[in-house]
Amino acid sequence: MASPGHCANLMNPMFTEMGTAYATGSNTDYGIYWTMLFGAP
């Protein structure tokens, strides 16, 4: 991955739960946005 920060989050063994979501909009520059949330109990 090109982003060390993103790679560190994805590979962090402390995170045991994850959620993803996306949103779309025709009035945006990209049309679709993704997000990911990491968590641990």
C-alpha angles and dihedrals in degrees: 000000000000095000115070091197094054092045091050091054094047093049098040108120091204090073108083099163132052138181131190133192141166137204130199132205133170092209094061132091095242104027095221133050126193128200134184128198123200124200146170130200 
